[in-house]
Amino acid sequence: MAGLKVIWSNRAIAQLKSIHDYIRDELKSPQGARNVRLDILKTTGSIVFAEQYEVDEIQPEYRRMLVRHYKILYKEVEGKIHILTVFDTQQSTERQAKDNY
């Protein structure tokens, strides 16, 4: 079954690139970087209906999905899924709130 059209915000695109580059360059794992990026893209691209994932506990107007230890926030607008932010849940809670909400 085909998923809904997914639109990535510029911020989410930059965050995904940053995650990829960090894993590739700092952790010295090019294959790991590709795998994480592909897992995130595959999961976001497979949303079949907007309510498929849980409401976010901090921002209830958004839905959240977890891929590995990355949280992805999205919302449905006019039948399309808008990916708003992607971040590492292993960051401190204060940093998550400051940087991603």
C-alpha positions in Angstrom: 0.0 0.0 0.0 1.4 3.4 -1.0 2.0 5.9 1.8 0.9 9.5 2.0 2.9 12.2 0.2 5.7 13.3 2.6 7.1 16.8 2.6 10.3 17.5 4.6 10.9 21.0 6.2 14.2 22.6 5.4 15.1 22.2 9.1 14.3 18.4 9.1 16.4 18.0 5.9 19.3 19.8 7.6 18.9 17.7 10.7 18.9 14.4 8.8 22.1 15.5 6.9 23.7 16.4 10.2 22.9 13.0 11.7 24.2 11.3 8.6 27.4 13.4 8.6 28.0 12.9 12.3 27.8 9.1 12.0 29.9 9.0 8.9 32.6 11.5 10.0 32.7 11.4 13.8 31.8 7.7 14.3 33.7 6.7 11.2 30.9 4.6 9.9 29.8 5.4 6.3 27.7 2.3 6.1 26.0 3.0 9.5 25.3 6.6 8.3 23.6 5.3 5.1 21.6 2.7 7.1 20.3 5.3 9.6 19.4 7.7 6.8 17.6 5.0 4.8 15.8 3.7 7.8 14.5 7.1 8.6 13.5 7.8 5.0 11.8 4.4 4.6 9.8 4.8 7.8 8.6 8.3 7.0 7.8 7.3 3.5 5.6 4.4 4.7 3.0 6.5 6.6 -0.3 5.2 5.3 -2.6 7.4 7.5 -1.8 10.5 9.5 -2.8 8.9 12.9 -0.5 5.9 12.4 1.9 7.1 15.1 1.4 8.4 18.6 0.7 12.0 19.6 3.8 13.7 20.9 3.8 14.0 24.7 5.4 17.5 24.6 3.7 19.0 21.6 0.3 17.3 21.2 -0.4 19.0 17.9 2.3 16.8 16.4 2.7 13.1 16.0 5.9 11.3 16.6 7.7 8.2 15.4 10.9 6.6 16.6 13.5 5.2 14.3 16.3 3.6 16.2 16.9 6.4 18.8 15.8 9.3 16.6 12.5 11.0 17.1 10.7 12.4 14.1 7.9 14.9 14.6 5.3 15.4 11.9 1.8 16.7 11.2 -0.8 16.2 8.6 -1.8 19.2 6.5 -4.3 18.8 3.7 -3.7 15.1 3.3 0.1 15.4 3.2 2.6 14.5 5.9 4.9 17.3 6.9 8.2 16.2 8.6 9.1 19.0 11.0 12.1 17.8 13.0 14.4 14.8 13.5 16.6 14.5 16.6 18.5 12.1 18.7 16.6 11.1 21.8 19.9 10.4 23.6 20.4 14.2 23.9 19.6 15.7 27.2 15.9 16.7 27.7 16.8 20.3 28.1 18.8 20.4 24.8 16.0 18.5 23.0 13.4 21.1 24.1 15.7 24.0 23.2 16.8 22.8 19.9 13.7 20.9 18.5 10.5 22.3 19.9 
